[in-house]
Amino acid sequence: MLNRMIKKIFLFFFVFLFLFGFISAIVPFGANLTEVRSETSSPDAPQSVSAQAGNVTELNIFGYSVTRFWQGYFGNVSGTIQLADSGDNVMYNWSLASPEGEIYASLNDSISWQDVQCFNFSATGDYLDDSANAGATSLYGLNLTQLESSFNIPSDSVDGVDETFSFFGVGTHDLFYTNSLEFSEGECRSTRVYGDSGSGESDEFEEILLYDPGARSVIFTTILEQDVLGFDSGSHDFEMMVLEDGSGTDVAVTPYYFYVELQ
């Protein structure tokens, strides 16, 4: 009788482990990338104005300069939703020509997706345990001052982080999900990268600031579109910007790790 009971208990735990022990949440996967081209704006030719001894001349001057703190990415996404085991042995898949979902870019190659939260400009910066705020807003992690300082961005820079990402107006984002965490409309700091209208006022190319407290890493996040006309009038699935330090004499490049979550 005792042996039969032990066998039943063993069988129960075996079935439990088989059914539940290997289950994990659906998390964003690393993205396979192909770099098509990388460009920057070309400088305008200088214009001349005559100088004559004894004269004073009033000039109204307008010009362009390239940002020193942002890198832009854009392109198209294709992929597959699959049913597979840990060895990537596929039982079934569904090919997607124009998938929905999100693209993520981070300086960190290992993200704790179950802890992801909205980046908070006014977080304490103490790096205390903040996992309880998964799917909400960071309280104790990296803040705006620390983030801008790490990229040598002056607090009064016109192309700083707080000048780019906001809670309201053209910066409001749609509802989206990351690793089964729900982020409601306008919950996080966000912006809209320009489409073919050049204004960023439509609900296209929305970019959101997320944060992983464990990796102490900001995650630049963009919601996928489906063949929308972008800044160059080409058809794109995403446009996004990431921070990069190009201040002073800094010409070093920075590797960003890309993740994709398809729906």
Beta strands, then each sheet from edge to edge (+ up, - down):
strand 1: 29-30
strand 2: 70-75
strand 3: 79-84
strand 4: 90-96
strand 5: 101-106
strand 6: 117-118
strand 7: 176-178
strand 8: 181-183
strand 9: 190-192
strand 10: 206-212
strand 11: 217-223
strand 12: 228-229
strand 13: 235-236
strand 14: 238-243
strand 15: 257-262
sheet 1: 1+ 15- 5+ 11- 10+ 6-
sheet 2: 1+ 15- 5+ 11- 10+ 9-
sheet 3: 2+ 14-
sheet 4: 3+ 4-
sheet 5: 7+ 8-
sheet 6: 12+ 13-
end
